[in-house]
């Protein structure tokens, strides 16, 4: 058995699994910011959605209800965000930070009050989770033995061992690209982020378009949160998003507010995260064992480096973070 192919397939599988929630949230932020609304609340929406998914799955045992709950909670927060920033023209950055703070605190308080497990939800059984579509390919060794080194170790485990939400994340990339580039709604969303006065003069509602972008993004944030609680983990735990909302924002900026470059940036972060997991406990020649804390910090260090190097070069939508006031 070719161990190299197995290792490559395992890293590929980990990269795709770790990229999925980042993709959902980065696309949500891209839609919001292309419409002119800064959405720093992505982290809070994803965290609240993860709690809703974990809690509902634990109580009802239904994955479908858990997904609906996650999307519903994210949509409520998106409406709050829109009410504060679009309707009442509040500061978009402050509103996003407030959503993150409320979600971080409220999920812990409700978790303690409802389940008395330190803010966590009960551990979910297999029937309450989103599991791999092809369970036989979930283990790289078993997949490789069953299908041969290349097919099993690289293609089987690397590409075909995932659950439905991983594939949905990459389908969402194509859907958001098509929405923005090939539909009338997408044209209007891009236009309202560049020149809302022109859109308003054409008789199209600027607030309506921005609310639409926020709500579509809420669906994506809900799926990201559900993925964390139902697929990647077996329950909700406090602050389990671990800054993924901010990393997704960095990926979106690095991608210059475009869908395909954002996909590439998310894959880069996912690969780095996968490699960081693999490097834990590994001794490098001439260096020795790398501290676990340094390895775990790599994705966040890359976020800072990318933002410091590219935020000045990236050209944001012209109306981003500028509340629209209708001219009389």
Secondary structure, DSSP 8 states (H G I E B T S, - for coil): --HHHHHHHHHHHHHHHHHHHHHHHHHHHHHHHHTT---TTHHHHHHHHHHHHHHHHHHH--HHHHHHHHHHHHHHHHHHHHIIIIIS---HHHHHHHHHHHHHHHHHHHHHHHH-STT------GGGS--BSSGGGSSHHHHHHHH-IIIIIIIIHHHHS-BHHHHHHHHHHHHHHHHHHHSHHHHHHHHHHH-HHHHHHTT--HHHHHHHHHHHHHHHHHHHHHHIIIIISSS--TTTTTTHHHHHHHHHHHTTT-HHHHHHHHHHHHHHHHHHHHHTT-EETTTEE--HHHHHHHHHHHHHHHHHHHTTTS---TTTT-------
